[in-house]
Structures are given as C-alpha cells and as structure tokens.
Amino acid sequence: MSVLVSLPDELAAQIDGVGADRTSFVAEAVRRLLRDSPQAPLANEIDRINELADELNDEARDVLEYQVFS
C-alpha cells in the first residue's frame, strides 16, 4: 500500500543521512513506535506471555514440587 506523507525538509535530510531508503526507514520507525506504545494492543502482551509460557510453567512445577517435599 502506498501512503503519501509530507515531512519537513530537515527531517528528510536527517533520514537521508542515516540510510538511503526513506521508505524502509519510516516503516521501521512506525513499527517500533506502534510496538513500544503504551497503547499497543493486548495481543502483543499475550504473544509475549505465550513465548515464555513453557519456561514459566516449568518454574511453577519446580515450586510446587519443592512445596510437596518440604
């Protein structure tokens, strides 16, 4: 999808100083801002929990096992 965005000249010059591809730069900046935003969708948090679920479940089993034998 194409979206036309107007940027101030000095901002465009700064982007050009960092990389040759403005489109990639702006797309990555927007992705990061959306990902790191406090208003990020709950789905991001659910994905993060699911990534760690096995590790967290293993820790919980260890704690329960310790409580049974103590």
C-alpha positions, -999 to 999 in steps of 0.1 A, spaced: 0 0 0 13 35 -8 7 64 16 18 99 8 34 115 38 49 150 39 80 155 60 98 187 69 130 192 48 153 190 78 137 156 89 140 142 54 177 153 53 183 135 87 167 104 74 189 105 42 219 109 65 211 76 82 201 55 53 194 56 16 159 41 17 134 65 32 105 41 29 122 14 49 134 39 75 100 54 80 83 19 80 107 6 107 102 38 128 65 34 127 66 -3 136 88 5 166 66 33 177 35 12 175 52 -18 192 65 3 221 35 25 225 16 22 258 -15 19 237 -1 -12 220 -27 -39 215 -32 -65 242 -23 -91 216 14 -80 219 13 -89 256 -4 -122 250 22 -131 224 50 -122 249 34 -144 276 30 -173 252 66 -170 242 76 -176 279 48 -200 288 68 -232 288 96 -216 309 71 -202 334 52 -235 337 84 -253 344 93 -229 371 58 -233 386 61 -271 386 95 -268 404 80 -246 431 51 -270 436 74 -299 437 95 -282 464 64 -274 485 53 -310 484 86 -324 496 94 -297 522 
